[in-house]
Amino acid sequence: MGSRLRSAVVPVGSGISEADFKEVFNKIKPATFTTRQAFLNQVSELNNQLVNPNKDWNSKASLLVELRSLAKCVAPDALEWLAENSNTWERCLIEGPKELRSTLNKEYCMTICLFTMLLGPRMIRQVELMFQNLMNLIQNSAKIMSLSGSVTSEFIAKYVEHPKVITLLAGYVTNKAHQIRKNVVNMLLIILQNWSNEHLNQNIKTIKEIVRSGLCDADTQVRAASRSLYSAFNEKYPELANEIFETLDASRQRALAGERSAASSTHSVAHENGSMGFQNRLPHSAHSGYLANRSRSDVNFRRPGFSALRSKMSTVDAPRSHSPPLVTPQKRRNGVGLPSATPNIRPLAHSVKATPSATPKPMLRSTAPASAKAAPTARPGLLRSAGSDVNGRKPESTLRNPSACRSPPYSSHAEPNTASSAVLRPAIWGTSKYMRPNIAPPKVNHKVNPAPFNGNNTHSLDFTDARTNPVAQPSLADKLQRIMEQLGPGNVDYSQPAKTIEVVKEFQQIILSNSLSGEEIDKHYNAFFYFTTQLLRETAAPNTLKVAVLETFRDLLNKEPVIIDQKIELILFRLLECQDHGDAMLTRACEECCTVIVKYTSVQRCVSLLMPVIGNSDSSAMSIAAALKLLKYKVNETDLEGAKYLLNETKERINDAYTHTDSVVRRAVVIYFVALSEHLGVETLRPHLSVGVFKLLEVYREKMSRPNRSR
């Protein structure tokens, strides 16, 4: 029996790492060329053989070794020759990662890594074109291919220091494959560790959103890698990292607590006592935001000295502060009367002792001047001595034991500073033992015997009534704060969206009323943006709520177009992904928001944002068609130079998009080229289009040129 061919099991570190690739590069024997033309001819010849599908894979592997030798040519201007004539070699490297043979795929990735090392940022155009193929390698089941793609991504992140790389990464943050999302996080970590702040600051908002999205990812490996990314981000931008930390829920914050403390410069081991255990170092170091907000259990809430004062008087037989008034039995009248209670009469200021009277008498509390502090109110059943104070602990007498002294209960509430009004308080009569005494709270702030109205004191009259006084209307700042709190994380119930829709509509009315200032928009834009992006990701959220939020977001962008530049990549990708076949209202709301974004965005940035979506095989047909429609809108808004730029940068991928199986995408491709023909003419487009696309272009233009026939 013949032996079966089996794929060899490749260990994780078997010759596929950055160090292994660099070791191979050091062993390359450089080629020697004296003339520029001979060098370019040889490079072009190798490129043509590598793109030939009939070539054997072993021969292609040898050709790639020769191409790497040419890249390290000893000629002084060899790198300049390669950079200026990229069309002679770029096609083989762009199509190379599509090879299914794992060994040949590794050779292609190794060659790409060498070119990125040598050319650096000048390799950005080729990186944009091959990036999708590299991302597809990451999720490949073959270990050699996936590791080769990962190492190539690391080389790109390290050596191609160009802001467009971050823009490319933003397009794969929400990819379905968790391996790709993890690779995005790892690439951004390398970028933060190797790039200068100048290039990082250009896309700092995009970086911030990628970090936050990774921390909230559904996959545990992506979240673990994102925590390391957060630590690196915290070292460079601690304030922005703290903003990310505050937007996370409690579980994410707890997971980040360790990395956050380790990344803090004030929590460094160099500033700690080496003899102390870790649990004892925390009080000597600066706590993180999470640890600093934890509760303390060693706080003594008891009043100092109060227990000692109570202990000194523990032998005094005094009633509790909350006990009812004492009842003194009296003789029955005619054998029928009920026992009467001792009247609840407050002590006089000059008396120290008092005895219960036979008949109850009401007591009139005197009114103090407005400037004087009101005397504290004595509790029922207590007699206060002259000059006693609530805060001072002077002994007082009781009806049962006038000579005994006790300490009044401590109250944490201060006495009011307003003058007490004169109130006639009726005596409280005793009841049976099965009935509670009728103790009514004192009525205050009511004038007794007011001065008669004579026409001269009208200025002192107050015509407002507390019972009918209307509630003051909240300010605009209070309204906005309340709206953002109701739209905050955890406050939205997707099963009952009516209340949330009402809140969103209220915010929309505030926007349309032109009462929002630029400062208020800047203050609340991030909160509403975060709510919008999270809502678009929620599959459980009803489409009616999404439509209401998108309409409000559209009005907000129209109100303040300057803020569109903030986080434009993330919101645009979410809007394109939210296209739905079954809901025309949601699709229209997404298109309107995208149109506003594209309207205030440059042509170059639109191309860099939309082309990865059009060329991505994982994108849905509706997303691709929506991206093509946005490019067509940009063609109508731009001038002749912008149209030429769009044609040169988009013709290859959009021609490939015409092979899509969905007719919606094919129709969008034709309409896009029709819009370009309005600026450039049909003959200008003929060399760049296939025969079928050009034929449909002429048909559509003919239909557009016909006058509308009346029925």
C-alpha positions, 0 to 999 in steps of 0.5 A: 500500500502506498503511503498517505500524504499527511500534513505535518503538525507545525509547532507554534514557534517553528521558524515563524516569528519576527526573529526567525524572519530576520535571521533569514534576511541576514543570510540573503546574498545581495544581488549586484546591478550597475544600471537601473534599467537592468535592475527593473527589468529583472524585477519585472520579469520575476513579477510576471512569473510569480503571477503566472497561475501555471507556474509550479509552486516550488519554482515560485518559492525559488523566484521569491528567494531571488526577489528578496536578493534583488531587494537587498541589492548592493546598488546605492539607489536600489531602494529608490528604484523599487519605491519609484517603480512599484508597479514592477513588483507589487502585484505578486506581493498583493496576490501572494497571500491568496496562495493555498500552499502553506509553504509558498504562502510563508515565502510570500509573507517573508518577502512582504516583511522584507519589503516593509523593513526596507521601504517603511512608510513608502509601502503604504499603498501596497499595504492597503491593497493586500491588507484584506488578504493578510487578514484572511490569513489570520483565521486560516486553519493551517498553522503555518499560514495563520502564523505567517499572516500574524508575523507579517501584520507585526512587521507592517505595524512596526515599520509602516508608520503611516496614519492610514494603517490605523484607519485600516485597523478600524475597519476590522474591529467588528469582524466576525472572526475573533482571531482577526479582532485579536490581531487588530489589538496586537497590531495596535499594541505594536503601533503604540510601542514603536510609533512617534506621538506625531502620527499617533495624535492624528488618529488618537480618537480612532485608537481610543475607540479600538481600545474601548471596543476591545475591552468590551469584546465578547471573546476572552482572548480579545479582552485579555489582549486589549487589557495589555493594549490598555496598559500601553495606552495608559502610559502614553495617554493617561487622561484618555485612558481614564475616560475609557475606564469611566465608560466601562461597567463594573466588571470590566473595571475590575478586570482592568484594576490590576493593569491600571495600577501596574501602568501608573507611574506612581505605583511603580515598584521603585517607589515602594518599600521592598520589605513590605508585602503587596497587601501592605504597599497599597497605602503607601502608593497612589491608588487607582481610580477604581481602588480609591473609590472603594468603601472603607469599613474602618470608619467610626461613626460613633460620637467621640466621648458619648459612650463615656458620658453614658457609662458615667450615668448608667446607674440613673433610672431614667426613661428612654428617649422614645418612651411615651409620656408618663401617666399618673392615675387619679381618682375616679369621678363618680366611679366612671371616669377614665384615668387622666394623664399628666399634661404634656407641659413644657418646662419654664426657663427659670424652673429646675423642678416641677410637679404635675398640676391637677388640671392641664394647661396649654402653654404658649411658646414665645416668639424669639426675634428674627436675629436671635437663635431659636431655643431648642425644643424640649422633648415631652416628659423632660424638664430643662434647666436654665442655660442648658444647651442641646449640644452641651450635656447638662443634667436635666430633671424628669417628672418621675425623679426630678432630682435625678440627672441624665444625658439627653439623647444625641441628635445629629441634626442641628437646630434650625436657625430661623425664629420659632413662631408662637404656637398654641399647643394643646395639652395631651391627655392620657389614654388607656394602656391600649391606646397611643397618646395623641402626640401631634407634630408642632405646626411651624411657619404660620403667623399668629395674629398677623398685622391688619392690612391697612394699605401701607404694608403691601410690600410685606405681603407674600401672595404665593402659597406653598400648596399652589406654587408651581414647580420651577422649570429645569434649566437646559443644562439639567434637561441635557444631564437628565437625558444623557443619564437616561440614555446611559449604560444599563438604563435602556430597556429594549423590551419597552422602547417607548420611554427611550424613544420619548427621551430621544425625541426630546433631545431632537427637539432641543437640537432643532430649536437651536438652543444648544451652544457649541460648548454644550454639544462638545460636552454631551456629544461623546455620551450620545455617540457612545449610546448610538454606536452601542445601540447599532450593535445590539441585535435585541434593540428594536428598529423603531428605537434605532430609527429615532436615534439615527434621525436625532444623530443626523440632526446633531451632525447637521447642527455642528458639522465640526464634530463629524471628524471625531470617531468618524471611522467607527460610526461609519462602519456601524452604519454600513453594517446596520443596513437591513433588507427587511426594514426600509425605514432603518436603511433610509435612516442609515443612508441619511446619516452616512450622507451627512458624514460623507458630505463634510469629509474629504475625497481622500478620506472617503476613499480610505474609509469606504474601499476596505468595505467594498473589497472585503469579502466578509461585508454584506451585499447591502453594506457594499452597495451602501458604500458604493452609493456614498462614493457616487454621492461624493462624485456628484459633489466633487470637481474634475480633479476629485473625479480623476482621483476617485477613478485612479484609486477605486477602479480596480476594486470596484471592477472586482465588485462587479463579480459579486453574486448579488445584483444590488452590488452590480447595479451600484457599480454601474451607477457609480461609473455613470456618475464618473462619466458625467465628469470625465466622459465615456471615452475616458472610462472605456480603457478601465472598464470591462466590456460588460460594465461599459455596455451597461454604462452606455445603457444607463446613460441613454436611459438618463438622457431620455425625457420623462414621458407623460402618462 
